[in-house]
Amino acid sequence: MISKIFLALSFFANIFLIYLLNRKKIKNFLHLPKIKKVDITSLNQIFSLNSISSNLKGPKENTIVKSFSITADNKIVGMTSDYEAWIISSLSKKSKNIFEFGTCSGKTTYLMALNSDEDTQITSITLKPDEVNFIKKENKDSKISFRNIKNESIYDKFLFSNSNVEKKIQIIFENSLKFDEKNFHGKMDLIFIDGGHTYSVIKNDTEKSFKMLNSRGIILWHDYVPGKKSSKDVVKYLEEISKTKKISHIKNTSLCYFQNK
Ligand SMILES: C[S@@+](CC[C@H](N)C(=O)[O-])C[C@H]1O[C@@H](n2cnc3c(N)ncnc32)[C@H](O)[C@@H]1O
């Protein structure tokens, strides 16, 4: 009898150990993404490729962009990957009015300014470091995303500060939950949503973005990563609205894409 109990206990202990070691993989497996993955070349024609030879395709002129990298030693938080940055930079090339939720170091803001026309206007809204003491967590908001807002609201000077494209950029230091977007209604060609990743903030920023978009405008959301803890609210909210809005997940990125048609 004792040996049977021992066998049963060791069986469950092993199962538990396997679960602990593979927790992430199991969670990813259980969370089947609900937003369809699409290659960027089928989402927007500027990304269609040039046929160079029978086994080589390359980028067309409109996706050749200016770029930069920052060494990991600089520990800049909340950055996009190089591939994501290239997509945003390419879309900026033909955008005259751009809005960003969440400036952080200003890496993406800088890329959008470097790659757009001289007369393009870029507006980015962000929290000042001392404003994080006044933000409130709503019941629906994930703890980790709320904590990340505090960790990421640390800059009041940006990578583009004192650069020759700074004049194209306007920074609004304000909580986006209180931001009155009326003056921007129907104006934006491109909106990048990468501010607070809590449910209440992503919902607020998205609802305001849909009003700010012009008739052909594009919205990109960052950090759609099913199964990742800090993306939980982003995933939940985007999957909810994808039932009524045609949102795609861009392959090999954490970006989601919507275009007014
Ligand atoms: C992930 S970082 C943005 C990264 C940046 N877009 C980039 O590509 O480098 C998040 C930013 O959102 C800002 N943020 C978070 N919650 C906000 C809120 N409620 N209102 C305005 N900005 C907010 C933070 O201050 C931080 O600068």
The ligand as an SDF file (V2000), in Angstrom:
LIG
                    3D

 27 29  0  0  0  0  0  0  0  0999 V2000
    6.9380   50.8710  -24.4570 C   0  0  0  0  0  0  0  0  0  0  0  0
    7.3390   52.5340  -24.1250 S   0  0  0  0  0  0  0  0  0  0  0  0
    7.2420   53.2590  -25.7340 C   0  0  0  0  0  0  0  0  0  0  0  0
    8.3860   52.8800  -26.6600 C   0  0  0  0  0  0  0  0  0  0  0  0
    8.4900   53.7670  -27.8720 C   0  0  0  0  0  0  0  0  0  0  0  0
    7.2430   53.8300  -28.6020 N   0  0  0  0  0  0  0  0  0  0  0  0
    9.5820   53.2800  -28.8020 C   0  0  0  0  0  0  0  0  0  0  0  0
    9.2510   52.6740  -29.8370 O   0  0  0  0  0  0  0  0  0  0  0  0
   10.7520   53.4820  -28.5030 O   0  0  0  0  0  0  0  0  0  0  0  0
    5.8740   53.0840  -23.3340 C   0  0  0  0  0  0  0  0  0  0  0  0
    5.7110   54.6040  -23.1710 C   0  0  0  0  0  0  0  0  0  0  0  0
    4.3260   54.8550  -22.9210 O   0  0  0  0  0  0  0  0  0  0  0  0
    4.1970   55.8820  -21.9780 C   0  0  0  0  0  0  0  0  0  0  0  0
    2.8870   55.7420  -21.3050 N   0  0  0  0  0  0  0  0  0  0  0  0
    2.4550   54.7190  -20.5370 C   0  0  0  0  0  0  0  0  0  0  0  0
    1.2000   54.9720  -20.0970 N   0  0  0  0  0  0  0  0  0  0  0  0
    0.8410   56.1810  -20.6010 C   0  0  0  0  0  0  0  0  0  0  0  0
   -0.3100   57.0000  -20.4870 C   0  0  0  0  0  0  0  0  0  0  0  0
   -1.3840   56.6170  -19.7820 N   0  0  0  0  0  0  0  0  0  0  0  0
   -0.3050   58.1900  -21.1230 N   0  0  0  0  0  0  0  0  0  0  0  0
    0.7450   58.5900  -21.8620 C   0  0  0  0  0  0  0  0  0  0  0  0
    1.8660   57.8600  -22.0170 N   0  0  0  0  0  0  0  0  0  0  0  0
    1.9200   56.6710  -21.3800 C   0  0  0  0  0  0  0  0  0  0  0  0
    5.3720   55.6820  -21.0410 C   0  0  0  0  0  0  0  0  0  0  0  0
    5.6520   56.8810  -20.3630 O   0  0  0  0  0  0  0  0  0  0  0  0
    6.4700   55.2460  -22.0130 C   0  0  0  0  0  0  0  0  0  0  0  0
    7.1560   56.3770  -22.4830 O   0  0  0  0  0  0  0  0  0  0  0  0
  1  2  1  0
  2  3  1  0
  2 10  1  0
  3  4  1  0
  4  5  1  0
  5  6  1  0
  5  7  1  0
  7  8  2  0
  7  9  1  0
 10 11  1  0
 11 12  1  0
 11 26  1  0
 12 13  1  0
 13 14  1  0
 13 24  1  0
 14 15  1  0
 14 23  1  0
 15 16  2  0
 16 17  1  0
 17 18  1  0
 17 23  2  0
 18 19  1  0
 18 20  2  0
 20 21  1  0
 21 22  2  0
 22 23  1  0
 24 25  1  0
 24 26  1  0
 26 27  1  0
M  CHG  2   2   1   9  -1
M  END
$$$$
